[in-house]
């Protein structure tokens, strides 16, 4: 029983409504004092304070609206309506507009609304109390744009946590072993007639925008066929001895019927995002899910680009969900990225040996002294890029030579 109490003491509980109650009580006491001291100016003071507290956020919302409409209307809102999505996201929603409208009406109906200079302290206290009330009620709260900016800047979104968990708990462990697993698989499948290109030696990670993942790729596209699993990778992890990590090899048919083998899988954290959107208690709808998928993709891409362990061992594929009319969309997307990887690779075969002309002999027109220097036209050919396939070696420390 004591351990249960200690456990509950460590877990933070959801915050309650105490700030709203305190703010309401503070506003009630301040308004009550104003009624007692100067009842004839009550409506004027309240109207002026409400205008002060709402006009600033409205002007700030207009500044946010300019940024969103010029640069983010398509990427963040997918061209949706101005009134239904962009204005509320910028803090120009119904609560603030209604408060400003009521304040204007009270100011119009009130007689002698402006207080004298000696009563500025009353206006100050009243403004502070009403500000606390409206802030607690959400009328003066930050807009969705500001919240999104803060969460993205401080890595506080669900997508950021899932991306880092996917990298630290999975990709950083398995990607350094991927090349060896593929080599072992190919050694035991020599009779397979399918093609293994250089792009196929990477882990293809599928990221669908709708986060709806099928557990068997062949059920989504009949041009994709499951071949086998790569040899298991066993890693001691979090107290589990020999925890098993595995990848699946698929054969993808192109338009000519040629099979291309590759290691492909969905990003499993998207299952969490999709499940959250199906739970009403999570407060996570389809627009939020789509935005989180995009943030997940961007965050994971940035993490992997700066990871030395994972560099050149993966390929992120973002899948658009508007493809219901194409039954082979998935296979086409995979093949397109495989072909792109092949085109981006330089030819690693060294060019045939060609003899060169000594530059001095070529410039003077005189024959070369050494018989190996001839064919002057070879000096004008385009240079060929050549890369070594050997693994990088660590730098050697300088050796000090002493002479006795």
Secondary structure by P-SEA (a helix, b strand, c coil): caaaaaaaaaccccccaaaaaaaaaaaaaaaaaaaaccccaaaaaaaaaaaaacaaaaaaaaaaaaaaaacccccccccccccccccccccccaaaaaaaaaaaaaaaacccccccccaaaaaaaaaaaaaaaaaaaccccccaaaaaaaaaaacccaaaaaaaaaaaacccccccaaaaaaaaaaaacccccccccccccbbbbbbbcccccccccccccccccccccccbbbbbcccccccccbbbbbbbbccccbbbbbbcccccaaaaaaaaaacccccccaaaaaaaaaaaaaaaaaaaaacccccccbbbbbbbcccccccaaaaaaaaaaaaaaaaaccccccccbbbbccaaaaaacccccccccccccccccbbbbbbbcccccccccbbbbbcc
